[in-house]
Amino acid sequence: MKQCLTGDAQAITHDKLAAELSMTAGAVKTAAHRLRRRYRELLKEEISQTVTTEEEIEDEINQLLSALSG
């Protein structure tokens, strides 16, 4: 499931990941969606401790993602 957070989701199909995890492809899609949503919630919570507005939070997230993507 790490690929779902790191942007490497294209490197492995839902079907292949499902087989590795003994899940259905639909269950993998659902789990990946929930994982990304929860990760975003935690990231926003952490960033909100250093900035105050929603706009600043989004700016920080965008800057972080930009830095991580190279």
Secondary structure, 3 states (H helix, E strand, C coil): CHHHHHCHHHHCCHHHHHHHHCCCHHHHHHHHHHHHHHHHHHHHHHHCCCCCCHHHHHHHHHHHHHHHHC
